[in-house]
Amino acid sequence: MTAEIKAMIAGLCFGLWPLFMNQSGLTGKISSAVFAFLVFAIVAPFAFADGMSKIVEANWIMAIAAGIFGAIGILSFNGMLAQTRPQDVGAMFIIMILVQTAVPAVHQMIMNGVTPSKAVGILLALVAAVLLSR
């Protein structure tokens, strides 16, 4: 399976799971725990099938940082889902995606330099987030 197909499947699934979770009736912290447990239960067999040799070679500082930011993100995101009416989830989701998109764009600008189009893109993403939150 190509990377592009995997990206499309990820986008579809990352777009769908929050809509289902919003309808679960769980609180933000409980839904985060349920989500994490189910993801682990489903992903673990695939990880173990790949073998565990890469664990020794891993950059654990980066893996731990990723886990911490991921946990904070899931708690915040599921907290938002739990307190948002179903008809308002789309707007909140768009705000999250705009901020999420800005992070790698800023990273790319730090790594490769700022271009006018990227600077305008970041500015427009911020404007869109403000307009969508009203």
Accessible surface in RSA format (square Angstrom, percent):
REM  Atomic radii and reference values for relative SASA: ProtOr
REM  Chains: A
REM  Algorithm: Lee & Richards
REM  Probe-radius: 1.40
REM  Slices: 20
REM RES _ NUM      All-atoms   Total-Side   Main-Chain    Non-polar    All polar
REM                ABS   REL    ABS   REL    ABS   REL    ABS   REL    ABS   REL
RES MET A   1   156.82  81.2  77.94  51.6  78.87 187.8  90.91  77.3  65.91  87.3
RES THR A   2    78.13  55.6  69.62  70.6   8.52  20.3  75.53 101.4   2.60   3.9
RES ALA A   3    76.07  69.9  62.37  96.2  13.70  31.2  65.06  91.6  11.01  29.2
RES GLU A   4   117.23  67.3 113.17  85.6   4.06   9.7  59.57 115.2  57.66  47.1
RES ILE A   5    75.22  42.8  75.22  56.0   0.00   0.0  75.22  54.2   0.00   0.0
RES LYS A   6   120.35  58.7 115.07  70.6   5.27  12.6  62.08  55.9  58.27  62.1
RES ALA A   7    65.32  60.1  48.75  75.2  16.57  37.7  56.80  80.0   8.52  22.6
RES MET A   8   119.91  62.1 107.34  71.0  12.57  29.9  74.63  63.4  45.28  60.0
RES ILE A   9    81.76  46.5  80.62  60.1   1.14   2.7  81.72  58.8   0.04   0.1
RES ALA A  10    36.89  33.9  30.88  47.6   6.01  13.7  36.65  51.6   0.24   0.6
RES GLY A  11    44.83  55.3   0.00   N/A  44.83  55.3  34.63  95.0  10.20  22.8
RES LEU A  12   112.08  62.4 102.53  73.3   9.55  24.0 109.66  77.0   2.42   6.5
RES CYS A  13    63.13  47.8  60.72  67.7   2.41   5.7  23.53  59.6  39.60  42.7
RES PHE A  14   130.16  65.1 128.45  79.6   1.71   4.4 128.56  77.9   1.60   4.6
RES GLY A  15    25.09  30.9   0.00   N/A  25.09  30.9  21.01  57.7   4.08   9.1
RES LEU A  16    74.80  41.7  74.80  53.5   0.00   0.0  74.80  52.5   0.00   0.0
RES TRP A  17    49.06  19.7  45.19  21.9   3.88   9.1  41.53  22.1   7.53  12.2
RES PRO A  18     1.09   0.8   1.09   1.0   0.00   0.0   1.09   0.9   0.00   0.0
RES LEU A  19    85.89  47.8  81.44  58.3   4.45  11.2  82.54  58.0   3.35   9.0
RES PHE A  20   143.27  71.7 136.16  84.3   7.11  18.5 137.39  83.3   5.88  16.8
RES MET A  21    27.87  14.4  20.56  13.6   7.31  17.4  20.89  17.8   6.98   9.2
RES ASN A  22    20.06  13.8   3.13   3.0  16.93  40.8   0.54   1.3  19.52  18.9
RES GLN A  23   118.44  66.2  86.78  63.4  31.66  75.4  44.58  94.9  73.86  56.0
RES SER A  24    54.51  46.1  17.93  23.9  36.57  84.3  28.94  61.6  25.57  35.8
RES GLY A  25    75.17  92.7   0.00   N/A  75.17  92.7  42.08 115.5  33.09  74.1
RES LEU A  26    63.69  35.5  52.53  37.6  11.16  28.1  55.65  39.1   8.04  21.6
RES THR A  27    79.70  56.7  75.84  76.9   3.86   9.2  75.47 101.4   4.22   6.4
RES GLY A  28     9.14  11.3   0.00   N/A   9.14  11.3   3.77  10.4   5.36  12.0
RES LYS A  29   163.21  79.6 156.39  96.0   6.82  16.2 100.22  90.2  62.98  67.1
RES ILE A  30    94.93  54.0  92.92  69.2   2.01   4.8  94.93  68.4   0.00   0.0
RES SER A  31     2.07   1.7   2.07   2.8   0.00   0.0   1.18   2.5   0.88   1.2
RES SER A  32     6.64   5.6   5.60   7.5   1.04   2.4   5.89  12.5   0.75   1.1
RES ALA A  33    64.19  59.0  51.64  79.7  12.56  28.6  60.25  84.8   3.94  10.4
RES VAL A  34    55.46  36.5  52.18  47.2   3.28   7.9  55.36  48.1   0.10   0.3
RES PHE A  35    40.28  20.2  39.68  24.6   0.60   1.6  40.28  24.4   0.00   0.0
RES ALA A  36    56.71  52.1  48.11  74.2   8.60  19.6  52.99  74.6   3.72   9.9
RES PHE A  37   136.56  68.3 130.62  80.9   5.94  15.5 135.99  82.4   0.57   1.6
RES LEU A  38    89.65  49.9  89.65  64.1   0.00   0.0  89.65  63.0   0.00   0.0
RES VAL A  39    62.62  41.2  60.80  55.0   1.82   4.4  62.47  54.3   0.15   0.4
RES PHE A  40   132.48  66.3 128.38  79.5   4.10  10.7 132.30  80.2   0.18   0.5
RES ALA A  41    47.69  43.8  29.33  45.3  18.35  41.8  35.64  50.2  12.05  31.9
RES ILE A  42   113.48  64.6 107.82  80.3   5.66  13.6 112.29  80.9   1.19   3.2
RES VAL A  43    77.89  51.3  77.46  70.1   0.43   1.0  77.89  67.7   0.00   0.0
RES ALA A  44    11.56  10.6   8.15  12.6   3.41   7.8  11.42  16.1   0.14   0.4
RES PRO A  45    79.53  58.0  68.13  62.1  11.40  41.4  74.23  61.3   5.30  32.9
RES PHE A  46   147.28  73.7 141.68  87.8   5.60  14.6 143.11  86.8   4.17  11.9
RES ALA A  47    45.48  41.8  35.07  54.1  10.41  23.7  43.29  61.0   2.19   5.8
RES PHE A  48   116.39  58.2 101.31  62.7  15.08  39.2 101.72  61.7  14.67  42.0
RES ALA A  49    90.80  83.5  47.05  72.6  43.75  99.5  59.79  84.2  31.01  82.1
RES ASP A  50   131.01  91.8  96.74  96.3  34.27  81.0  21.30  50.1 109.71 109.4
RES GLY A  51    38.99  48.1   0.00   N/A  38.99  48.1  28.07  77.0  10.92  24.5
RES MET A  52    88.26  45.7  76.94  50.9  11.32  27.0  75.29  64.0  12.97  17.2
RES SER A  53    84.98  71.8  69.01  92.1  15.98  36.8  54.90 116.9  30.09  42.2
RES LYS A  54   148.15  72.3 145.43  89.2   2.72   6.5  99.98  90.0  48.17  51.3
RES ILE A  55    75.87  43.2  73.55  54.8   2.32   5.6  75.55  54.4   0.32   0.9
RES VAL A  56   130.22  85.7 106.08  96.0  24.14  58.2 111.45  96.8  18.77  50.9
RES GLU A  57   126.44  72.6  91.55  69.3  34.89  83.1  47.35  91.6  79.09  64.6
RES ALA A  58    43.49  40.0  21.86  33.7  21.63  49.2  31.43  44.3  12.06  32.0
RES ASN A  59    92.31  63.7  75.74  73.2  16.57  39.9  36.67  88.3  55.64  53.8
RES TRP A  60   127.53  51.2 123.67  59.9   3.86   9.1 114.86  61.2  12.67  20.6
RES ILE A  61   137.92  78.5 134.33 100.1   3.58   8.6 136.03  98.0   1.89   5.1
RES MET A  62   124.96  64.7 121.36  80.3   3.60   8.6  97.10  82.6  27.85  36.9
RES ALA A  63    46.12  42.4  28.32  43.7  17.81  40.5  37.21  52.4   8.91  23.6
RES ILE A  64    99.81  56.8  93.62  69.7   6.20  14.9  99.22  71.4   0.59   1.6
RES ALA A  65    35.55  32.7  32.03  49.4   3.51   8.0  35.29  49.7   0.26   0.7
RES ALA A  66    66.67  61.3  49.50  76.4  17.17  39.1  58.76  82.8   7.90  20.9
RES GLY A  67    43.60  53.8   0.00   N/A  43.60  53.8  37.75 103.6   5.85  13.1
RES ILE A  68    95.19  54.2  91.09  67.9   4.10   9.9  94.51  68.1   0.68   1.9
RES PHE A  69   147.85  74.0 140.32  86.9   7.53  19.6 140.87  85.4   6.98  20.0
RES GLY A  70    37.07  45.7   0.00   N/A  37.07  45.7  35.26  96.8   1.80   4.0
RES ALA A  71    54.15  49.8  44.05  68.0  10.10  23.0  52.14  73.4   2.00   5.3
RES ILE A  72    98.56  56.1  97.60  72.7   0.96   2.3  98.34  70.8   0.21   0.6
RES GLY A  73    34.55  42.6   0.00   N/A  34.55  42.6  32.34  88.8   2.21   4.9
RES ILE A  74    47.03  26.8  46.51  34.6   0.52   1.3  46.51  33.5   0.52   1.4
RES LEU A  75    84.97  47.3  77.82  55.7   7.15  18.0  78.30  55.0   6.67  17.9
RES SER A  76    71.22  60.2  54.31  72.5  16.91  39.0  41.96  89.4  29.26  41.0
RES PHE A  77    22.06  11.0  17.89  11.1   4.17  10.9  22.05  13.4   0.01   0.0
RES ASN A  78     0.33   0.2   0.00   0.0   0.33   0.8   0.00   0.0   0.33   0.3
RES GLY A  79    21.62  26.7   0.00   N/A  21.62  26.7  20.30  55.7   1.32   3.0
RES MET A  80    36.30  18.8  31.51  20.9   4.79  11.4  34.41  29.3   1.88   2.5
RES LEU A  81     2.31   1.3   1.54   1.1   0.77   1.9   1.54   1.1   0.77   2.1
RES ALA A  82    50.45  46.4  12.02  18.5  38.43  87.4  19.29  27.2  31.17  82.6
RES GLN A  83   155.90  87.2 119.79  87.5  36.11  86.0  38.48  81.9 117.42  89.1
RES THR A  84    20.84  14.8   9.56   9.7  11.28  26.9   9.35  12.6  11.50  17.4
RES ARG A  85   140.59  59.0 135.25  68.9   5.33  12.7  63.76  87.1  76.82  46.6
RES PRO A  86    79.28  57.8  63.76  58.1  15.52  56.4  64.72  53.4  14.56  90.5
RES GLN A  87   125.83  70.4  88.77  64.9  37.05  88.2  55.62 118.4  70.21  53.2
RES ASP A  88    49.57  34.7  48.34  48.1   1.23   2.9  13.26  31.2  36.31  36.2
RES VAL A  89     2.14   1.4   2.14   1.9   0.00   0.0   2.14   1.9   0.00   0.0
RES GLY A  90    37.51  46.3   0.00   N/A  37.51  46.3  33.17  91.0   4.34   9.7
RES ALA A  91    32.95  30.3  26.56  41.0   6.38  14.5  27.86  39.2   5.09  13.5
RES MET A  92    59.04  30.6  55.73  36.9   3.32   7.9  29.08  24.7  29.96  39.7
RES PHE A  93    24.76  12.4  24.76  15.3   0.00   0.0  24.76  15.0   0.00   0.0
RES ILE A  94    79.44  45.2  78.71  58.6   0.73   1.8  79.42  57.2   0.02   0.1
RES ILE A  95    35.11  20.0  35.11  26.2   0.00   0.0  35.11  25.3   0.00   0.0
RES MET A  96    61.98  32.1  54.80  36.3   7.18  17.1  47.81  40.6  14.18  18.8
RES ILE A  97    72.23  41.1  72.23  53.8   0.00   0.0  72.23  52.0   0.00   0.0
RES LEU A  98    38.44  21.4  37.88  27.1   0.56   1.4  38.16  26.8   0.28   0.8
RES VAL A  99    79.99  52.6  77.73  70.4   2.26   5.5  79.99  69.5   0.00   0.0
RES GLN A 100   105.73  59.1  99.77  72.9   5.96  14.2  35.60  75.8  70.13  53.2
RES THR A 101    79.62  56.6  75.12  76.2   4.50  10.7  64.22  86.3  15.40  23.3
RES ALA A 102    16.28  15.0  13.88  21.4   2.40   5.5  16.10  22.7   0.18   0.5
RES VAL A 103    98.00  64.5  93.06  84.2   4.95  11.9  96.37  83.7   1.63   4.4
RES PRO A 104    77.27  56.3  71.33  65.0   5.94  21.6  74.37  61.4   2.90  18.0
RES ALA A 105    26.40  24.3  22.10  34.1   4.30   9.8  25.71  36.2   0.69   1.8
RES VAL A 106    60.31  39.7  60.31  54.6   0.00   0.0  60.31  52.4   0.00   0.0
RES HIS A 107   106.66  58.3 105.32  73.2   1.34   3.4  72.07  74.3  34.59  40.3
RES GLN A 108    79.54  44.5  77.70  56.8   1.84   4.4  16.42  35.0  63.12  47.9
RES MET A 109    20.59  10.7  17.26  11.4   3.34   7.9  17.48  14.9   3.11   4.1
RES ILE A 110   133.11  75.7 103.41  77.0  29.70  71.6 110.55  79.6  22.55  61.2
RES MET A 111   129.30  67.0  97.59  64.6  31.71  75.5  82.17  69.9  47.13  62.4
RES ASN A 112   111.90  77.2  74.57  72.1  37.33  89.9  31.35  75.5  80.55  77.9
RES GLY A 113    37.14  45.8   0.00   N/A  37.14  45.8  32.97  90.5   4.17   9.3
RES VAL A 114   105.87  69.7  74.60  67.5  31.27  75.4  74.60  64.8  31.27  84.8
RES THR A 115    53.47  38.0  52.85  53.6   0.62   1.5  53.13  71.4   0.34   0.5
RES PRO A 116   112.34  81.9 104.50  95.3   7.84  28.5 111.75  92.3   0.59   3.7
RES SER A 117    86.80  73.3  68.54  91.5  18.26  42.1  55.56 118.3  31.24  43.8
RES LYS A 118    66.43  32.4  59.55  36.5   6.87  16.4  30.00  27.0  36.43  38.8
RES ALA A 119    44.28  40.7  35.94  55.5   8.34  19.0  38.85  54.7   5.43  14.4
RES VAL A 120    80.08  52.7  79.12  71.6   0.95   2.3  80.03  69.5   0.05   0.1
RES GLY A 121    35.83  44.2   0.00   N/A  35.83  44.2  29.79  81.8   6.04  13.5
RES ILE A 122    31.58  18.0  30.50  22.7   1.07   2.6  30.85  22.2   0.73   2.0
RES LEU A 123   106.40  59.3 105.24  75.3   1.16   2.9 106.25  74.6   0.15   0.4
RES LEU A 124   106.78  59.5 103.07  73.7   3.71   9.3 103.28  72.5   3.50   9.4
RES ALA A 125    20.25  18.6  14.91  23.0   5.34  12.1  18.73  26.4   1.52   4.0
RES LEU A 126    97.79  54.5  97.18  69.5   0.62   1.5  97.71  68.6   0.08   0.2
RES VAL A 127    67.10  44.2  64.59  58.5   2.51   6.1  67.05  58.3   0.05   0.1
RES ALA A 128    32.04  29.5  27.94  43.1   4.11   9.3  31.78  44.8   0.26   0.7
RES ALA A 129    14.02  12.9  12.25  18.9   1.77   4.0  13.00  18.3   1.01   2.7
RES VAL A 130    76.22  50.2  74.45  67.4   1.77   4.3  76.22  66.2   0.00   0.0
RES LEU A 131   112.42  62.6  97.44  69.7  14.98  37.7  97.66  68.6  14.76  39.7
RES LEU A 132    64.45  35.9  54.11  38.7  10.34  26.0  56.56  39.7   7.88  21.2
RES SER A 133    68.55  57.9  39.31  52.5  29.24  67.4  24.56  52.3  44.00  61.6
RES ARG A 134   213.98  89.8 147.28  75.1  66.69 158.8  82.82 113.2 131.16  79.5
END  Absolute sums over single chains surface
CHAIN  1 A     9960.2       8282.5       1677.8       7742.6       2217.7
END  Absolute sums over all chains
TOTAL          9960.2       8282.5       1677.8       7742.6       2217.7
